Amino acid sequence: MEQPLDILAFGAHPDDIELCCGGTLILLANRGYRVGAADLTRGELGTRGTEEIRAKESLAASKILRVCVRENLGIPDGHIENNQENLLRVIRLLRQYRPRLVLVHHWEERHYDHVHASHLVAEACYYSGLAKIETGQESFRPFRALFYAGRVAFHPSFIVDISETFAEKMQAVRAHRSQFHRGVEEETAVEPETFISTPYALEVFETKARYYGAMIGAKFGEPFAMREAIELRDPVAFFREFPDTRLPHLFPSP
């Protein structure tokens, strides 16, 4: 049996994880947690790049993310259907790596592959715990599925401070060279321009990270939503971990 992962992130396409939760994965890997990533498709319908190019880019990005494993489930791009075959693909992966936490797209998104990925992985997390669904593996259910933001903003359940890993996150994003802007000197006219291949797109991603960071008094942040309420057995101990960022002149001691 594989050594269990602490966290396994799912993305619809090879660059989604880097964009949406890459800073969090690097942060957790730096702290000694076992981190994994799984792409549902090979991104073969993307306007730029080929299946083979994107696979090489994912390998390069994975080294920056410091993930223990990176899998690709080979679901056809544009056809992330919530059917029995695809559910079993995800369930087998969950039972193989037995992650404590799963990260996946939020269920409200602009890209319908992301919406479908959210529903597919969330349902697989539940059904993976049913012993009568037979895959030749022991049943297993992750403790929680956490949903990350893409183009559509939401009010997060919590935000991870990625100030110390944001630069590396963007290195991982740029490892997907076929998809993102590479500089005027390296850009060619061979492939059509898309939104994310423009310099402006990278500014948008940075602005988004700054926005969520500002919500928690940090330079950069990545937001996550939960469907379930979270239990705190000791609220005092939990909140003691956070620095008191209140300004003394606004909140003077009595």
C-alpha positions in Angstrom: 0.0 0.0 0.0 1.2 3.5 -0.8 2.2 5.8 2.0 -0.9 8.0 2.6 -0.8 11.6 1.4 -1.7 14.4 3.7 -3.3 16.4 0.9 -4.2 15.6 -2.8 -5.2 18.4 -5.1 -7.3 17.8 -8.2 -7.4 20.0 -11.3 -9.4 19.7 -14.5 -6.4 20.7 -16.7 -2.6 20.5 -16.2 -2.2 24.1 -15.1 -5.2 24.6 -12.8 -3.6 23.4 -9.6 -0.6 25.7 -10.0 -2.9 28.7 -10.6 -5.4 28.1 -7.9 -3.7 26.4 -5.0 0.0 26.1 -6.0 1.1 28.4 -3.2 -0.7 26.3 -0.6 0.8 23.0 -1.9 4.4 24.4 -1.8 3.8 25.8 1.7 2.6 22.4 3.0 5.4 20.5 1.3 7.9 22.9 2.9 6.4 22.0 6.3 7.0 18.3 5.7 3.5 17.2 4.6 3.1 14.6 1.9 1.4 16.5 -1.0 0.1 15.1 -4.3 -1.6 16.4 -7.4 -3.9 14.9 -10.0 -5.0 16.3 -13.4 -8.2 14.9 -14.7 -7.4 15.6 -18.4 -4.3 16.2 -20.5 -5.7 19.5 -21.7 -5.7 18.4 -25.3 -8.5 20.9 -26.2 -6.4 23.9 -25.2 -5.8 26.5 -27.8 -2.1 26.5 -27.3 0.3 23.6 -26.8 0.0 19.9 -27.5 -0.8 16.9 -25.2 2.9 16.0 -25.2 4.2 19.5 -24.5 1.7 19.9 -21.7 2.8 16.7 -20.1 6.5 17.9 -20.1 5.4 21.2 -18.6 3.5 19.5 -15.8 6.6 17.5 -14.9 8.6 20.7 -14.7 5.9 22.4 -12.6 5.6 19.4 -10.3 9.2 19.8 -9.3 8.6 23.4 -8.2 5.4 22.3 -6.3 7.5 19.6 -4.5 4.6 17.1 -4.8 5.4 13.5 -4.0 3.2 12.2 -6.8 1.4 13.7 -9.8 -1.1 11.6 -11.7 -3.1 12.2 -14.9 -6.4 10.3 -15.1 -6.7 10.7 -18.9 -10.4 11.8 -18.9 -11.1 13.4 -22.3 -10.8 17.1 -22.2 -14.2 18.8 -22.5 -15.9 15.6 -21.4 -15.5 15.4 -17.7 -18.7 13.6 -17.2 -20.0 12.5 -13.8 -20.5 8.9 -14.9 -19.6 5.5 -13.3 -16.3 5.1 -15.3 -15.0 8.5 -14.2 -16.1 8.1 -10.6 -14.3 4.8 -10.4 -11.1 6.4 -11.8 -11.1 9.0 -9.0 -12.2 6.5 -6.4 -9.3 4.2 -7.3 -6.8 7.1 -6.9 -8.3 8.2 -3.6 -8.1 4.6 -2.2 -4.5 4.3 -3.5 -3.2 7.5 -1.9 -5.7 7.9 1.0 -5.3 11.7 1.4 -6.5 13.3 4.6 -7.6 16.4 2.6 -8.7 16.9 -1.0 -8.5 20.2 -2.9 -10.6 20.7 -6.0 -12.4 23.5 -8.0 -15.2 25.4 -6.5 -18.6 24.3 -7.8 -19.4 27.7 -9.2 -17.0 28.5 -12.1 -16.8 30.1 -15.5 -15.3 27.0 -17.2 -17.7 24.1 -17.2 -14.9 21.6 -17.1 -14.1 23.1 -13.7 -17.7 22.8 -12.6 -17.9 19.2 -13.7 -14.6 18.4 -12.0 -15.8 19.8 -8.8 -18.9 17.6 -8.7 -17.1 14.5 -9.9 -14.3 14.7 -7.3 -16.6 15.7 -4.4 -18.9 12.8 -5.2 -16.0 10.4 -5.5 -14.8 11.5 -2.1 -18.1 10.3 -0.6 -18.5 7.1 -2.6 -14.9 6.1 -2.0 -15.9 5.4 1.6 -18.6 2.8 0.6 -17.1 -0.7 1.0 -19.6 -2.2 -1.5 -18.2 -0.2 -4.4 -15.5 -2.7 -5.3 -12.2 -1.7 -6.8 -10.0 -4.3 -5.3 -8.9 -1.8 -2.7 -9.9 -1.0 0.9 -12.6 1.6 1.1 -11.5 5.1 2.2 -13.1 8.5 2.6 -11.0 11.7 2.9 -11.7 13.8 6.0 -12.7 16.9 4.0 -12.9 18.3 0.5 -11.8 21.9 0.3 -12.8 24.0 -2.7 -10.5 26.6 -4.3 -11.3 29.7 -6.3 -10.8 30.2 -10.0 -12.3 33.0 -12.1 -15.4 33.3 -10.0 -14.9 34.8 -6.5 -16.6 33.6 -3.4 -16.6 34.3 0.3 -14.0 31.9 1.6 -14.3 29.7 4.7 -10.6 30.4 5.3 -7.6 31.8 3.5 -4.0 30.4 3.5 -1.2 33.0 3.7 1.1 32.2 0.8 3.3 35.3 1.0 6.4 33.1 1.5 5.6 30.8 -1.5 3.9 33.2 -4.0 7.1 33.6 -6.0 7.5 29.9 -6.4 3.9 29.5 -7.2 4.3 31.8 -10.1 7.4 29.9 -11.2 5.2 26.8 -11.3 2.6 28.7 -13.3 5.2 29.9 -15.8 6.5 26.3 -16.2 3.5 25.8 -18.4 5.2 27.8 -21.0 2.9 27.0 -23.9 0.0 28.5 -22.0 1.3 31.7 -20.4 3.2 34.8 -21.5 6.9 34.1 -21.9 8.1 37.6 -22.7 8.2 39.6 -25.9 11.4 37.9 -27.1 10.1 34.4 -26.8 6.5 34.8 -27.9 5.9 33.6 -31.5 3.0 34.2 -33.9 2.6 30.5 -34.5 -0.1 30.0 -31.9 -3.1 32.2 -31.3 -3.2 34.5 -28.4 -5.5 33.7 -25.5 -6.4 35.6 -22.3 -3.9 33.7 -20.2 -1.1 34.1 -22.7 -1.1 37.9 -22.3 1.0 39.8 -19.8 -2.2 41.2 -18.3 -3.3 37.7 -17.2 -0.3 37.3 -14.9 -1.1 40.7 -13.4 -4.7 39.5 -12.8 -3.5 36.4 -10.9 -1.2 38.5 -8.7 -4.0 41.0 -8.0 -6.3 38.1 -7.0 -3.7 36.8 -4.6 -3.2 40.2 -3.2 -6.9 40.7 -2.7 -7.3 37.5 -0.7 -4.1 38.2 1.2 -5.4 41.7 2.2 -8.5 40.0 3.7 -6.3 38.4 6.3 -3.6 41.0 6.6 -1.1 39.2 4.5 0.7 40.1 1.2 -0.7 37.1 -0.8 -3.4 34.5 0.0 -5.3 31.6 -1.5 -9.0 31.1 -0.5 -10.8 27.9 0.2 -14.5 27.1 0.8 -16.0 24.2 2.8 -19.5 22.8 2.6 -19.5 21.6 6.2 -19.1 23.5 9.4 -15.7 23.1 11.1 -15.4 21.9 14.7 -13.1 23.7 17.1 -12.5 21.8 20.3 -10.4 24.6 21.8 -11.1 28.0 20.2 -8.6 29.8 22.4 -5.8 27.5 21.4 -6.8 27.7 17.8 -6.8 31.5 17.6 -3.7 31.8 19.7 -1.7 30.6 16.7 -2.5 33.8 14.8 -0.5 37.0 15.4 -2.4 40.0 16.8 -2.3 42.4 13.8 -4.4 45.1 15.4 -2.8 48.6 15.4 -2.0 49.7 19.0 -3.1 53.3 18.4 -6.5 52.1 17.2 -7.0 49.6 19.9 -5.3 50.9 23.0 -5.0 48.7 26.1 -7.4 49.6 28.9 
